[in-house]
Amino acid sequence: MTAAPTPGMAPMSTPKSDCRIMIFQRLKPYCAPRNTSRVDMLASGGATAVRRMVRSSISGSANSPSVVAGAAGIASLKDKGLVDRAITTNAESKEIVHQTLDELGLDYLPTNTNFIMHRIKGDLGEYRNRMAEEGLLVGRDFPPMLDYNRLSFGLPNEMDRWAEAIKGFRKNGWI
């Protein structure tokens, strides 16, 4: 019996470069187009895909990452307020980051995701190392944008910590 594609997913005739995420159903790959959000994927049959992933776990072990991830995904989908809370939390964190970057006069690219690309003034590696010393892990290289940092939005209290750290960097003349 062949598994039907998850609603909203395209059969693998779609080029891999156009896929946001690959989902394998009984070893038949399907992809969600790049412009598909995680929320869209969940809303368009993600629960079915997660259940199939759990059922078709190759190892069948309860410790298999796919089983654990699948169980967490199913539990998350049962929490009816999860998506709304996640959207609200992400918006609060994004606002903290936007206000801080605006205050510091640092450019950033518009975003509708859970991360932002913002310009730093100085060496990116040094910036990341200093953030790590503050207990904050940020960024990775995105050639050729080596004067931009990729910052994932965390919880608002975590973004407050980031804001205080980057303001301290400005006071020290590092950015």
LINTASUL-V289658 format. One record per pair of residues at least 6 apart in sequence whose ideal C-beta (glycine too) atoms are under 8 Angstrom apart, sorted by the first residue. I is the first residue (numbers start at 0). J is the second residue. Records with the same first field share a line. If there is no record, write none. Layout:
I=J, J
This chain:
1=25, 27
2=24, 25, 27, 51
4=10, 24, 29
5=22, 24, 29, 43, 44, 45, 47, 48, 51
6=43, 44, 47
7=31, 35, 39, 40, 42, 43, 44
8=22, 29, 30, 31, 40, 43, 44, 48
9=18, 29, 30, 31, 32
10=29
11=27, 28, 29, 30
13=30, 32
15=21, 30
17=30, 32, 33
18=30, 31, 32, 33
19=30, 31, 32, 33, 34, 35, 40
20=30, 31, 35, 40
21=28, 29, 30
22=28, 29, 30, 31, 48, 52
23=29, 52
24=48, 51, 52, 55
25=51, 55
26=55
31=39, 40
35=43
38=82, 86
40=48
41=76, 82
45=72, 76
46=72, 73, 76
49=68, 69, 72, 73, 76
50=69, 73
52=65, 68, 69
53=65, 66, 69, 70, 73
56=63, 65, 66, 69
57=63, 65
60=66
75=81
88=154, 155
89=113, 152
91=155
92=152, 153, 154, 155, 157, 158
93=110, 115, 152
95=155, 158, 159, 162
96=107, 115, 117, 150, 152, 158, 161, 162
97=107
98=162
99=161, 162, 165, 166
100=106, 107, 115, 117
102=166
103=165, 166, 169, 174
105=117, 118, 119, 120, 174
106=117, 118
107=115, 116, 117, 118
108=115, 116, 117, 147
110=116
113=151, 152
114=149, 150, 151, 152
115=149, 150, 152
116=141, 144, 147, 148, 149, 150
117=147, 148, 150
118=146, 147, 148
119=126, 146, 147, 148, 174
120=146, 174
121=173, 174
123=138, 140, 145, 146, 147, 148
125=173
126=137, 138, 148, 168, 173, 174
127=136, 137, 138, 148
129=164, 168, 173
130=136, 137, 138, 161, 164
133=160, 164
134=160
135=157, 160, 161, 164
137=148, 149, 150, 151, 161
138=148, 149, 150
139=149
141=147, 149
150=161
152=158
153=161
165=174
168=174
